[in-house]
Amino acid sequence: SSGMILLFTYVMANYLHYVGVSRFLIISEAALLNLSLLTADLWSAVFAVIAEHLQIHPLFYLALLLIMSGVFLYETGPSPILQNDQQQQTSKMFDSTLAFHSNIT
């Protein structure tokens, strides 16, 4: 019985993970998802410090600072998805204008 509960919990956790990732990718980019997943080590470090009373190597904090600054810089820049959409719209407008002018001549 406990094995079935664990299996059900595992299946539901995976389902929620994949649904959550797909929803996230609808509203944002894969690069931000990957950068955000890199910050997951922060929670393991917090657990190691609080629960196990371990000392973390100082380079971890440097790496965490670099990752968080990467996320910050990525979020402050213009969205590559919006730029691609604008370029596609511009090329569609150009193509329709070109087709219109070629039909006239």
Beta strands, then each sheet from edge to edge (+ up, - down):
end
